[in-house]
Each structure stands twice: as structure tokens, then as C-alpha cells.
Amino acid sequence: MDAFLTSHKRAVLAKIETSIGIDAKPTAAENAILVADMEINPLIADEAIRAKSLQHFAANESVLAGMHAEITFALECAASGEVAKPPAWAPLIRACGCRQESLPQNAGTIFKPYSQQGETISIHAYMDKTRHVITACRGSFSINFEAQEFPRFIFQFRGKYTNPQSKEFPSTNTTSFIQPEMPSGKTLTIFRLGQQSIGAQQFRFDINNSFPYSARLNEESIAIVGREPNGQMTIRDPGVANNNIFQIAENSTKQELQIKLGQTDGHKIELLFPQAQVKPPKYEEADGIQNLEIPLVFLPVRGDDEFSITVS
């Protein structure tokens, strides 16, 4: 019988690196990530062409250069179940240019953007019995809240290529990834723009990092070189008499946007954007109700404070 690999067997292990580019050797027992929709581009490279003059027609041979890898996956946006315990996805967001801090009296964990070169992670991605090791990973992420769906992260990482190996599929422990709260009238306790509470159909936040692979004569690196956080929300149209979103966009007004999901300690996630700027909205219809689709840009106040994510 022909040998083959099954497409449903996927696993991701990730761990913060002590030294950039040195495999942190994540384990299935302690560093497994509960992912969905994993996609990997295992070998991205340029070609160095050997240009030779020949007496006959022929293709020129080449050598691969600048080899690196990319991986994307989704995971549920949930807290840890314990107030003082950081969420299981903390290493991932730290490798996306965010600092992790504990709140006073161990009241929770807060993540904020950071403009310095921060931490990197090693990722072991399994496609059945094929293991891809990607080191020196940095990346970007987005968060999506949708009515009647669990909130999700989408992560994208880029790192150094390692030749794949044949390994047994790991028995992973993902019990630290708890079930997230489903956004509803009971659990989404705050959705506020400025002083106005609004009825939301959808919200997306994208940190929008720029993290190119860079090759020089004597080194290669993946660095976060820029960040332009943006997003979008779809809300029930309040009417211009109640809340003139068009006027807010016209005046380039900057307002605080706050979203808080969860009521029980250990299950709360709060997104705070001190200066959210509304861009020109568009009309949309859903279930016979008129909505507004609103692009958003999240601006700093003093710097490295465009947003915070608090888990408590």
C-alpha cells in the first residue's frame, strides 16, 4: 500500500527563545497551542542564478538564497480561567511586539505594544509525521469578534527555515486553552465609543505589524520594523439624531473605544483603545436592520499605548 500523510493531523508547539534563533525546543506537554486553520509555507526563497555562456540552449542552474518560512493559524481568544494566570497564548502575542505585565495584587495580565525589538519564539509545526522547525519567529496578529461566534485570534509568523524531519505526531496537552466566552447581550458587558454604548455586529482589530525577512552579507533576521494598528466595526445604525457617526468621521474626532467580554473572574478580556479615529462609514443591511460598517485607526497618546489587552 502506498504511504501517505493525512491532512487533518496538525499540531503547533511554540516557546519563547532564550537566544534568538536557537531552537527553544517546545514540548507537546507544556507548549502545545490549540490551533485551527493552520497553513504553512515551509520554504520561501530567492534564487541565485549561475549565469553561464553556453554553446547550446539550456536553462541556467540556480541555488536557493534567503531561505525562510511562514505560518498562519487561528486560535480562540479566551482568558486562562484564573485571574492571576496569564493566558496560554501569551508567548505568541509577546512575539508580535507586545509587552506582558502583571496587574497590581495579581489582578490580571495586561499586554501593550512595544516599539523595541522584543522576544522571539520557536515554532514546531507538525503536518502528520512531518515536523517543521521555525526559529527566530516574529509576527503579527488580529482579533475578530463576530455575533454568534467565538472570538478568535489570527496569527502570522515568519522565521528561519530548517530542513523538515520525519517525526511521530505528538500527543499534545492543550488543557490550558479554555472555552472562550461567546459574545452576547449577557457576556459582552461593554462596547462603548466615546460616551455612547453601541450595538455591534462585528469588530476586528489588527496590530498590523511590518516584519520582513531581511538578508545581509553576514546575517539574516526577522524584525518588527513598523506598526499601524487598525480595524473595523459593524454597528447598528443609531441614526444621526442619536449619534452622528458621519460627523465624527468628518471632524476626524478621536475617541476612546472600550470592549469588555466576560463577567466571571478568570474569564474576562478587555480591549481598550484610547484614541480610536473613525473613518468614512458605509451602509450595510443585516436581518432587516440598517448597519454602519466603520473603518478604524488606532492612534497613540504618548507612544506605545495605541491599545491594551487585559485578561483578568
C-alpha positions in Angstrom: 0.0 0.0 0.0 1.3 3.5 -0.9 2.4 5.6 2.1 0.6 8.9 2.6 0.1 11.6 5.2 -3.3 12.7 6.4 -4.3 16.3 6.1 -6.3 16.6 9.3 -3.4 15.9 11.6 -2.0 19.3 12.6 -0.1 20.4 15.7 1.7 23.6 16.7 4.2 23.9 19.6 5.6 27.3 20.5 8.0 28.6 23.1 9.9 31.8 23.8 13.5 31.7 22.8 16.3 32.4 25.3 18.7 33.2 22.5 17.3 34.5 19.2 17.4 31.8 16.5 18.4 29.0 18.9 15.6 26.4 19.0 13.8 26.6 22.3 12.6 23.0 21.9 8.9 23.4 22.8 7.3 20.2 24.1 3.9 18.7 23.4 3.2 18.5 27.2 3.9 22.2 28.0 3.9 24.3 24.8 1.1 23.0 22.6 -1.2 25.6 21.0 -4.8 24.8 20.3 -4.9 26.0 16.7 -7.3 25.8 13.8 -6.9 26.6 10.1 -3.1 26.2 10.1 -1.3 27.0 6.9 2.4 26.8 6.4 4.7 27.9 3.6 7.7 25.9 4.7 10.3 27.1 2.2 10.3 30.7 0.8 13.5 31.6 -1.0 15.0 33.7 -3.8 17.2 32.1 -6.5 20.8 32.9 -7.1 21.3 32.2 -10.8 24.5 30.9 -12.2 24.7 32.9 -15.5 26.9 31.0 -17.9 27.5 31.4 -21.6 27.0 28.1 -23.4 27.3 26.9 -27.0 23.8 25.4 -26.8 20.3 26.3 -25.5 19.8 25.5 -21.8 18.3 26.7 -18.6 20.7 28.2 -16.0 21.1 26.3 -12.8 20.3 28.2 -9.5 20.9 28.0 -5.8 18.3 28.9 -3.2 19.1 32.0 -1.1 17.4 33.8 1.7 15.5 30.7 2.9 12.8 31.3 5.5 9.3 30.0 6.4 5.9 31.5 7.2 3.0 30.0 9.2 -0.5 31.3 10.0 -3.2 29.8 12.2 -6.2 30.8 14.2 -7.0 30.1 17.9 -9.7 31.1 20.3 -9.5 34.3 22.2 -10.1 33.2 25.8 -8.7 34.0 29.2 -6.9 31.5 31.4 -9.7 30.6 33.9 -7.6 32.0 36.7 -7.3 35.7 37.5 -3.5 35.7 38.2 -2.6 33.2 35.5 -1.5 34.6 32.1 -3.4 33.2 29.1 -1.9 30.3 27.2 -1.5 32.5 24.1 0.8 34.9 25.9 4.0 33.7 24.2 2.5 34.3 20.8 1.4 37.9 21.4 4.8 38.6 23.0 6.5 37.6 19.8 4.3 40.1 18.0 5.8 43.2 19.6 3.8 43.3 22.9 4.9 43.6 26.5 3.4 41.4 29.2 2.8 42.9 32.6 1.0 41.7 35.7 -1.6 44.0 37.3 -1.2 45.1 40.9 -2.3 42.5 43.5 -2.1 39.8 40.8 -5.5 41.1 39.5 -4.7 40.0 35.9 -2.4 40.4 33.0 -2.1 43.3 30.5 -0.5 43.4 27.1 0.7 46.6 25.5 2.5 47.4 22.2 6.3 47.8 22.3 8.5 49.6 19.7 11.7 47.9 20.6 12.8 44.5 19.3 11.2 42.2 21.8 11.1 38.4 22.1 11.1 35.7 19.5 9.6 32.2 19.6 10.5 28.8 18.2 7.6 27.0 16.4 7.4 23.3 15.8 4.6 22.7 13.2 3.5 19.1 12.6 1.8 18.0 9.4 1.1 14.4 10.4 4.6 12.9 10.7 6.5 15.8 9.1 7.9 18.3 11.6 8.8 21.8 10.5 11.0 23.8 12.9 10.9 27.6 12.5 13.1 29.7 14.7 13.6 33.4 15.4 9.9 33.9 14.7 8.3 37.3 15.0 4.8 38.1 13.6 1.5 40.0 13.6 -2.0 39.2 14.8 -5.6 40.2 14.5 -8.6 39.7 16.8 -12.1 39.1 15.5 -15.4 39.3 17.4 -18.4 38.2 15.4 -22.0 37.8 16.6 -22.9 34.2 17.5 -19.3 33.0 17.1 -16.4 32.5 19.4 -13.8 35.3 19.3 -10.6 34.4 17.5 -7.1 35.4 17.0 -5.4 35.1 13.6 -1.6 34.9 14.0 1.0 35.1 11.2 4.7 34.4 11.9 7.8 34.5 9.8 11.1 32.7 10.9 14.2 31.0 9.8 14.0 27.8 7.8 15.1 24.4 9.0 15.0 21.3 6.8 11.8 19.3 7.7 12.2 16.0 9.6 10.1 12.8 9.9 8.8 12.6 13.5 6.0 10.9 15.2 2.9 13.0 15.6 2.9 14.4 19.2 0.3 13.7 21.9 -0.4 17.3 22.8 -1.7 18.8 26.1 -3.9 21.9 25.3 -5.9 21.9 28.5 -4.7 25.4 29.3 -6.8 26.7 26.4 -10.2 27.1 28.0 -13.5 27.7 26.2 -13.9 31.4 25.4 -16.9 33.5 26.3 -19.5 33.8 23.4 -20.2 37.5 22.8 -23.9 38.1 23.7 -26.1 40.6 25.5 -25.0 39.0 28.8 -21.3 38.5 28.3 -20.3 41.5 26.2 -20.7 43.9 29.1 -19.1 47.0 27.4 -19.0 48.1 23.8 -18.5 51.8 24.0 -17.2 54.5 21.6 -16.7 57.8 23.5 -19.6 58.1 25.9 -22.0 56.1 23.7 -22.8 52.4 24.1 -23.4 50.9 20.7 -24.9 47.7 19.3 -22.2 45.8 17.4 -22.5 43.1 14.8 -18.8 42.6 14.3 -15.4 44.0 15.4 -11.9 43.4 14.1 -8.6 44.7 15.5 -5.3 44.2 13.6 -2.0 45.2 15.1 -0.7 45.4 11.5 3.0 44.8 12.2 5.5 45.1 9.4 8.0 42.2 9.9 10.0 41.5 6.8 12.7 38.8 6.3 16.0 40.7 5.8 19.2 39.2 4.5 22.6 40.9 4.6 26.1 39.7 3.7 26.8 38.3 7.1 23.4 37.9 8.8 19.7 37.3 8.4 16.9 38.4 10.6 13.1 38.9 11.0 12.5 42.2 12.8 9.3 44.2 13.5 10.1 47.5 11.8 6.7 49.2 11.9 3.1 49.1 13.3 -0.1 50.7 12.1 -3.0 49.3 14.2 -6.3 49.5 12.5 -9.6 47.7 12.5 -13.3 47.8 11.6 -16.6 47.5 13.3 -20.1 46.9 12.1 -22.7 48.5 14.3 -26.4 49.1 14.4 -27.1 52.5 12.8 -28.1 54.7 15.7 -29.3 57.5 13.3 -27.7 60.9 13.1 -30.1 62.3 15.7 -28.7 60.0 18.3 -25.0 59.6 17.3 -23.8 61.2 14.1 -21.0 58.9 13.1 -20.7 60.8 9.8 -19.9 64.0 11.7 -17.4 62.2 13.9 -15.6 60.9 10.8 -15.8 64.4 9.1 -14.2 66.1 12.1 -11.5 63.4 12.5 -12.6 63.1 16.1 -10.6 60.7 18.3 -12.5 58.9 21.0 -11.8 56.1 23.4 -13.1 52.7 22.3 -13.6 50.1 25.0 -14.8 46.5 24.7 -15.2 44.1 27.6 -16.1 40.5 27.3 -16.9 38.2 30.2 -18.4 38.6 33.7 -16.7 35.9 35.7 -13.2 36.4 37.3 -10.7 34.5 35.3 -12.8 34.7 32.1 -12.6 38.5 31.3 -10.9 40.1 28.3 -10.9 43.9 27.8 -9.7 45.7 24.8 -9.0 49.4 25.3 -8.1 51.9 22.5 -7.5 55.4 24.0 -7.7 57.2 20.6 -9.8 55.5 18.0 -10.4 57.5 14.9 -13.4 56.8 12.8 -13.0 56.7 9.0 -15.9 57.2 6.5 -18.6 54.7 7.2 -20.7 52.7 4.7 -24.2 51.4 5.0 -24.9 47.7 5.3 -28.0 45.7 6.0 -28.4 42.5 8.1 -31.6 40.8 9.3 -33.7 43.8 8.1 -31.7 46.2 10.2 -29.6 49.1 8.9 -26.0 48.9 10.0 -22.9 51.0 9.5 -19.6 49.5 8.5 -16.9 51.7 10.0 -13.1 51.5 9.4 -11.0 52.4 12.4 -7.4 53.6 13.0 -5.9 53.4 16.5 -3.6 56.2 17.4 -1.1 56.7 20.2 -1.4 59.2 23.0 2.2 59.4 24.1 3.6 56.3 22.3 3.3 52.5 22.6 -0.2 53.0 24.0 -2.5 52.6 21.0 -4.2 49.7 22.7 -4.1 47.4 25.6 -5.5 43.9 26.1 -6.3 43.0 29.7 -7.1 39.5 30.9 -8.5 39.1 34.4 
